[in-house]
């Protein structure tokens, strides 16, 4: 019986991979994320090679991050208007051209710091069109019942690429130079664009306008019939870009479940950005008396747990109560961060971090699938872009706060994180609409 159950779960997990368009999406997204990892290493190394200044490196990375944050809402709006596939193609080929140009400029000796800053800003701007599109294209590639396993497979590809990108990029730089890394990066993005261009999407079928946002949809559904919201209604002459962005924000804020998801994502981002960077580094060096190897092990345990949790979520199938899963995750992370504030040895810290990663990976499959399944396709990218922008805003604040608190040790920082997550879990349980989400 157990063997039959495992076989069934495995078959369910791999069902989306039988579709050619999904395989192209998986490969294209993985190549893009691999290219992102390459670009980070290439930009960092070539900047330090040109100037030897870490301050200048900070400027270059900021030139890349700021346009990405500012233009993500624009990217989400255009993705809803032109189709996610179109935006992914445009972004991939534009990034390929940029990286190739930087690589050629470097090899010919014409690359300057200001040109590098301009290239970084252009890269961040173009990347802002790719990110909302890649998160919203899946419902047009696979059926709704396959969203969970499809998100699991994409999630595994994302995590593997996030690890391999910087690692392989570092090896390319070590055995050649940063200019070659830019050229390899360009190839990754070009291949991504080629894969995406060959995807065949399902015909879009708009939801019937039968309920108002926030209305109780009963046991079958977390179905947010928010398709009835004015935001999704097409205007006769077509709304302006600003109006479309405003519609997307309004759409996201009208439904209590979407509002709650946005608030939870902000809280979880705050409790990850600082604690998982500043916190892990301080924990490894000060509390565990380790070095860079210990820090690498902590990050590896988090990534490994998340990957295993993602696969488990994809294999589980069904439509569990997502609201309860969200609350459980917040509580699980609260317990984990509280333990990190008290552990005194590396094995215990690694086990705790691995368990936290597993919970994040498992719930993430169902949370993203709920968003893709229940938000109307005509506004999906805009809602996702709102979530991304809020994350971009919260992460730097978390880094600053955690950096300040870590000066007094990791315990106060991790305990504050645990309290925030505990309050988040209780807040989710207090909302009937959110508890009944499926």
C-alpha positions as CSV (number, residue, x, y, z in Angstrom):
1,X,0.0,0.0,0.0
2,X,2.8,2.4,0.9
3,X,4.6,1.6,-2.3
4,X,1.5,2.2,-4.3
5,X,0.9,5.6,-2.6
6,X,4.5,6.7,-3.3
7,X,4.2,5.6,-6.9
8,X,1.0,7.6,-7.3
9,X,2.6,10.7,-5.7
10,X,5.6,10.4,-8.0
11,X,3.4,10.1,-11.1
12,X,1.4,13.1,-10.0
13,X,4.5,15.2,-9.5
14,X,5.9,14.4,-13.0
15,X,2.6,14.8,-14.9
16,X,3.3,18.4,-16.1
17,X,6.7,17.3,-17.4
18,X,5.0,15.2,-20.1
19,X,3.9,18.4,-21.8
20,X,6.3,20.0,-24.3
21,X,5.4,23.6,-23.5
22,X,5.9,23.0,-19.8
23,X,9.4,21.5,-20.4
24,X,10.2,24.6,-22.5
25,X,9.0,26.9,-19.7
26,X,11.0,24.9,-17.1
27,X,14.2,25.0,-19.2
28,X,13.7,28.7,-20.2
29,X,13.1,29.8,-16.6
30,X,16.0,27.8,-15.3
31,X,18.4,29.3,-17.9
32,X,17.2,32.8,-17.0
33,X,17.8,32.3,-13.3
34,X,21.2,30.7,-14.2
35,X,22.0,33.8,-16.1
36,X,20.9,36.0,-13.1
37,X,23.5,34.2,-11.0
38,X,26.1,34.7,-13.7
39,X,25.3,38.4,-14.0
40,X,25.7,38.9,-10.2
41,X,29.2,37.3,-10.2
42,X,30.2,39.0,-13.4
43,X,29.1,42.5,-12.4
44,X,30.7,42.1,-9.0
45,X,34.0,40.8,-10.2
46,X,34.5,43.2,-13.1
47,X,33.6,46.2,-10.9
48,X,36.2,45.2,-8.3
49,X,38.7,44.5,-11.1
50,X,38.1,48.0,-12.6
51,X,38.1,50.0,-9.3
52,X,39.1,47.8,-6.4
53,X,36.4,49.6,-4.5
54,X,33.6,47.8,-2.6
55,X,31.7,51.2,-2.4
56,X,31.6,51.3,-6.2
57,X,30.4,47.7,-6.2
58,X,27.6,48.8,-4.0
59,X,26.7,51.6,-6.4
60,X,26.7,49.2,-9.4
61,X,24.4,46.7,-7.6
62,X,22.1,49.5,-6.5
63,X,21.9,50.8,-10.1
64,X,20.6,47.3,-11.0
65,X,18.3,46.9,-8.0
66,X,16.5,50.3,-8.0
67,X,15.1,50.2,-11.6
68,X,14.0,46.6,-11.1
69,X,12.0,47.7,-8.0
70,X,10.6,50.8,-9.6
71,X,9.5,49.1,-12.9
72,X,8.1,45.8,-11.6
73,X,4.6,47.3,-11.5
74,X,5.0,48.4,-15.1
75,X,6.2,45.0,-16.0
76,X,3.2,43.4,-14.4
77,X,0.8,45.7,-16.1
78,X,2.3,45.1,-19.6
79,X,2.4,41.4,-19.0
80,X,-1.4,41.4,-18.4
81,X,-1.8,43.5,-21.6
82,X,0.6,41.8,-24.0
83,X,0.9,38.3,-22.5
84,X,3.5,36.9,-20.2
85,X,5.2,35.0,-23.0
86,X,5.8,38.2,-25.0
87,X,7.3,40.0,-22.0
88,X,9.5,37.0,-21.2
89,X,10.8,36.9,-24.8
90,X,11.5,40.6,-24.9
91,X,13.3,40.6,-21.6
92,X,15.4,37.5,-22.3
93,X,16.7,38.7,-25.7
94,X,17.2,42.3,-24.4
95,X,19.3,40.9,-21.5
96,X,21.2,38.7,-23.9
97,X,22.1,41.8,-26.0
98,X,23.1,43.8,-22.9
99,X,25.4,41.1,-21.5
100,X,27.0,40.5,-24.9
101,X,27.6,44.2,-25.3
102,X,29.2,44.5,-21.9
103,X,31.4,41.4,-22.6
104,X,32.6,42.8,-25.9
105,X,33.3,46.2,-24.4
106,X,35.3,44.6,-21.7
107,X,37.3,42.4,-24.1
108,X,38.1,45.5,-26.3
109,X,39.2,47.6,-23.3
110,X,36.4,50.2,-23.7
111,X,34.4,49.3,-20.6
112,X,34.3,52.0,-17.9
113,X,32.6,52.2,-14.6
114,X,29.9,54.5,-15.8
115,X,29.2,52.2,-18.8
116,X,29.0,49.4,-16.3
117,X,26.5,51.4,-14.1
118,X,24.4,52.1,-17.2
119,X,24.4,48.5,-18.2
120,X,23.4,47.4,-14.7
121,X,20.6,49.9,-14.7
122,X,19.4,48.7,-18.1
123,X,19.6,45.1,-16.9
124,X,17.6,45.8,-13.8
125,X,14.9,47.7,-15.8
126,X,14.5,44.9,-18.4
127,X,14.6,42.2,-15.7
128,X,11.6,43.9,-14.1
129,X,9.5,42.8,-17.1
130,X,10.6,39.2,-16.8
131,X,9.9,38.5,-13.1
132,X,6.1,39.1,-12.9
133,X,5.7,37.4,-16.3
134,X,7.5,34.2,-15.2
135,X,5.3,34.0,-12.1
136,X,2.0,34.4,-14.0
137,X,2.5,32.4,-17.2
138,X,2.0,29.0,-15.7
139,X,-1.9,28.9,-15.7
140,X,-1.7,29.5,-19.5
141,X,0.6,26.5,-19.9
142,X,-0.9,23.7,-17.7
143,X,-4.4,22.9,-16.4
144,X,-5.4,24.2,-13.0
145,X,-5.3,20.7,-11.5
146,X,-1.6,20.5,-12.4
147,X,-0.5,23.8,-10.9
148,X,0.8,22.4,-7.7
149,X,3.1,19.8,-9.2
150,X,4.1,22.2,-12.0
151,X,5.0,24.9,-9.4
152,X,7.0,22.3,-7.5
153,X,9.0,21.3,-10.6
154,X,9.6,25.0,-11.4
155,X,10.6,25.7,-7.8
156,X,13.2,22.9,-7.8
157,X,14.6,24.3,-11.1
158,X,14.7,27.8,-9.5
159,X,16.6,26.6,-6.4
160,X,19.1,24.5,-8.4
161,X,19.8,27.4,-10.8
162,X,20.1,29.8,-7.8
163,X,22.9,27.6,-6.5
164,X,24.6,26.7,-9.8
165,X,24.5,30.2,-11.3
166,X,26.9,31.9,-8.9
167,X,29.0,28.8,-8.5
168,X,29.5,28.2,-12.2
169,X,29.9,31.9,-12.8
170,X,32.6,32.0,-10.3
171,X,34.4,29.1,-12.0
172,X,34.2,30.8,-15.4
173,X,35.7,33.9,-13.9
174,X,38.4,31.9,-12.2
175,X,39.5,30.0,-15.3
176,X,39.0,32.8,-17.8
177,X,37.9,36.3,-16.8
178,X,34.7,38.3,-16.1
179,X,34.3,39.4,-19.7
180,X,33.8,35.8,-20.8
181,X,31.3,35.3,-18.0
182,X,29.2,38.1,-19.5
183,X,29.3,36.3,-22.9
184,X,28.2,33.0,-21.3
185,X,25.5,34.9,-19.5
186,X,24.3,36.3,-22.9
187,X,24.0,32.8,-24.2
188,X,21.9,31.7,-21.3
189,X,19.4,34.6,-21.8
190,X,19.3,34.0,-25.6
191,X,18.5,30.3,-25.1
192,X,15.8,31.3,-22.6
193,X,14.2,33.6,-25.2
194,X,14.3,30.8,-27.7
195,X,12.7,28.3,-25.3
196,X,9.9,30.8,-24.4
197,X,9.2,31.6,-28.0
198,X,8.4,28.0,-28.7
199,X,5.8,27.7,-25.8
200,X,2.2,27.1,-26.9
201,X,-0.1,28.6,-24.4
202,X,-3.7,27.5,-23.6
203,X,-6.6,29.7,-24.7
204,X,-7.5,32.2,-22.1
205,X,-11.0,31.6,-20.6
206,X,-12.2,34.5,-18.4
207,X,-14.0,33.7,-15.2
208,X,-17.8,34.5,-15.0
209,X,-18.6,37.6,-13.0
210,X,-20.6,36.0,-10.3
211,X,-19.4,37.3,-7.0
212,X,-17.8,40.3,-5.4
213,X,-14.2,40.3,-4.0
214,X,-14.1,39.0,-0.5
215,X,-17.4,37.1,-0.8
216,X,-17.6,33.8,0.9
217,X,-17.2,31.1,-1.8
218,X,-18.1,28.1,0.3
219,X,-16.4,24.8,0.8
220,X,-15.4,24.3,-2.8
221,X,-13.4,27.1,-3.1
222,X,-11.3,29.5,-2.3
223,X,-12.3,30.7,-5.7
224,X,-12.0,34.4,-5.7
225,X,-14.5,35.5,-8.2
226,X,-12.7,38.7,-8.1
227,X,-13.0,38.6,-11.9
228,X,-16.1,40.6,-11.3
229,X,-14.0,43.5,-9.9
230,X,-14.1,46.7,-11.9
231,X,-10.3,46.3,-12.2
232,X,-10.6,43.4,-14.7
233,X,-13.3,45.1,-16.8
234,X,-11.9,46.2,-20.1
235,X,-12.3,49.9,-21.0
236,X,-13.6,50.9,-24.4
237,X,-10.4,52.6,-25.5
238,X,-8.1,50.8,-23.2
239,X,-6.9,52.3,-19.9
240,X,-3.5,54.1,-19.7
241,X,-0.5,52.4,-18.1
242,X,-1.0,54.4,-14.9
243,X,-4.6,53.4,-14.8
244,X,-3.8,49.8,-15.3
245,X,-1.3,49.9,-12.5
246,X,-3.8,51.5,-10.2
247,X,-6.4,48.9,-11.2
248,X,-4.0,46.1,-10.3
249,X,-3.3,47.6,-6.8
250,X,-7.0,48.2,-6.2
251,X,-7.8,44.7,-7.3
252,X,-5.3,43.3,-4.9
253,X,-6.5,45.3,-1.9
254,X,-10.3,44.7,-2.4
255,X,-10.2,41.0,-1.5
256,X,-9.4,40.2,2.2
257,X,-7.6,37.0,1.2
258,X,-5.3,38.7,-1.2
259,X,-4.7,41.5,1.3
260,X,-3.8,38.9,3.9
261,X,-1.4,37.1,1.5
262,X,0.3,40.4,0.7
263,X,0.6,41.2,4.5
264,X,1.9,37.8,5.3
265,X,4.4,37.9,2.4
266,X,5.7,41.2,3.8
267,X,6.0,39.8,7.3
268,X,7.8,36.6,6.1
269,X,10.1,38.6,3.8
270,X,11.0,40.8,6.7
271,X,11.7,37.7,8.8
272,X,13.8,36.1,6.1
273,X,15.9,38.9,4.4
274,X,17.7,40.0,7.5
275,X,17.7,36.9,9.7
276,X,18.8,34.6,6.8
277,X,21.6,36.9,5.7
278,X,22.9,39.0,8.6
279,X,21.5,36.5,11.1
280,X,23.1,33.4,9.5
281,X,26.5,35.2,9.1
282,X,26.5,36.3,12.8
283,X,25.2,32.9,14.0
284,X,28.0,31.1,12.1
285,X,30.8,33.4,13.2
286,X,29.9,34.4,16.7
287,X,27.5,31.9,18.2
288,X,28.8,28.7,16.6
289,X,32.4,29.8,16.5
290,X,32.6,28.7,12.8
291,X,33.7,30.4,9.6
292,X,32.6,30.6,6.0
293,X,32.1,26.9,5.8
294,X,29.5,27.0,8.6
295,X,27.7,29.8,6.9
296,X,27.7,27.8,3.7
297,X,26.3,24.8,5.5
298,X,23.5,26.9,7.0
299,X,22.5,28.2,3.6
300,X,22.8,24.7,2.1
301,X,20.6,23.3,4.7
302,X,17.9,25.9,4.1
303,X,18.1,25.4,0.3
304,X,18.1,21.6,0.7
305,X,15.1,21.7,3.0
306,X,13.2,24.0,0.7
307,X,13.9,21.8,-2.3
308,X,12.7,18.6,-0.5
309,X,9.6,20.5,0.8
310,X,8.8,21.7,-2.7
311,X,8.9,18.2,-4.1
312,X,6.8,16.9,-1.2
313,X,4.2,19.6,-1.9
314,X,4.1,18.9,-5.6
315,X,3.7,15.1,-4.9
316,X,1.0,15.6,-2.2
317,X,-1.6,16.9,-4.7
318,X,-5.2,18.0,-3.7
319,X,-6.3,21.4,-2.6
320,X,-5.6,21.8,1.1
321,X,-6.8,24.8,3.1
322,X,-4.1,27.2,2.1
323,X,-5.0,29.6,4.9
324,X,-4.3,27.0,7.5
325,X,-1.1,26.1,5.7
326,X,0.0,29.7,5.7
327,X,-0.7,30.0,9.5
328,X,1.1,26.7,10.1
329,X,4.1,27.9,8.1
330,X,4.3,31.2,10.1
331,X,4.1,29.3,13.4
332,X,6.7,26.7,12.2
333,X,9.1,29.5,11.2
334,X,8.4,31.3,14.5
335,X,9.4,28.1,16.4
336,X,12.5,27.6,14.2
337,X,13.8,31.2,14.6
338,X,13.2,31.0,18.4
339,X,15.3,27.9,18.5
340,X,18.0,29.5,16.4
341,X,18.3,32.1,19.2
342,X,19.2,29.5,21.7
343,X,21.1,26.7,19.9
344,X,24.7,26.3,20.8
345,X,26.0,23.8,18.3
346,X,26.2,23.5,14.6
347,X,24.2,20.2,14.1
348,X,21.2,21.5,16.0
349,X,21.3,24.8,14.0
350,X,21.5,22.9,10.7
351,X,18.6,20.6,11.6
352,X,16.5,23.6,12.6
353,X,17.3,25.5,9.4
354,X,16.6,22.4,7.3
355,X,13.2,22.0,8.9
356,X,12.4,25.7,8.3
357,X,13.3,25.3,4.7
358,X,11.1,22.3,4.3
359,X,8.1,24.1,5.6
360,X,8.8,27.1,3.3
361,X,9.1,24.8,0.2
362,X,6.0,22.8,1.0
363,X,3.7,25.7,1.7
364,X,5.1,27.8,-1.2
365,X,3.8,25.3,-3.8
366,X,0.2,25.6,-2.6
367,X,0.3,29.3,-1.9
368,X,1.5,30.2,-5.4
369,X,-0.9,27.7,-7.0
370,X,-3.8,29.3,-5.1
371,X,-2.9,32.7,-6.5
372,X,-2.5,31.4,-10.0
373,X,-5.8,29.4,-9.9
374,X,-8.0,32.0,-8.3
375,X,-6.9,35.4,-9.6
376,X,-8.2,36.2,-13.1
377,X,-5.6,36.0,-15.8
378,X,-6.3,39.5,-17.0
379,X,-4.9,41.0,-13.8
380,X,-2.7,38.1,-12.4
381,X,0.6,39.7,-13.4
382,X,-0.3,43.0,-11.8
383,X,-1.3,41.4,-8.5
384,X,2.0,39.4,-8.5
385,X,4.0,42.6,-9.3
386,X,2.4,44.3,-6.3
387,X,3.5,41.5,-4.0
388,X,7.1,41.7,-5.5
389,X,7.3,45.4,-5.0
390,X,6.3,45.1,-1.4
391,X,9.0,42.5,-0.9
392,X,11.6,44.8,-2.5
393,X,10.5,47.6,-0.1
394,X,10.6,45.4,3.1
395,X,13.9,43.5,2.5
396,X,16.3,46.5,2.9
397,X,14.4,47.5,6.1
398,X,14.9,44.0,7.4
399,X,18.6,44.1,6.6
400,X,19.1,47.4,8.4
401,X,17.1,46.4,11.5
402,X,18.7,43.0,11.8
403,X,22.1,44.5,11.2
404,X,21.6,46.9,14.1
405,X,20.2,44.2,16.4
406,X,22.9,41.7,15.6
407,X,25.4,44.0,17.2
408,X,23.9,42.9,20.5
409,X,23.9,39.2,19.5
410,X,21.6,36.9,17.5
411,X,19.2,36.0,20.3
412,X,17.3,39.4,20.4
413,X,17.1,39.5,16.6
414,X,15.8,35.9,16.3
415,X,13.3,36.4,19.1
416,X,11.9,39.5,17.5
417,X,11.5,37.5,14.3
418,X,9.7,34.7,16.2
419,X,7.3,37.2,17.8
420,X,6.5,38.8,14.4
421,X,5.9,35.4,12.8
422,X,3.8,34.2,15.8
423,X,1.5,37.3,15.6
424,X,1.3,36.7,11.8
425,X,0.1,33.1,12.4
426,X,-2.5,34.2,14.9
427,X,-3.7,36.9,12.6
428,X,-4.3,34.4,9.8
429,X,-6.4,32.2,12.0
430,X,-8.5,35.1,13.1
431,X,-9.8,35.6,9.5
432,X,-12.6,33.2,8.4
433,X,-12.2,34.1,4.8
434,X,-8.5,33.2,4.9
435,X,-9.0,30.0,7.0
436,X,-11.4,28.7,4.3
437,X,-9.1,29.4,1.3
438,X,-8.5,26.3,-0.9
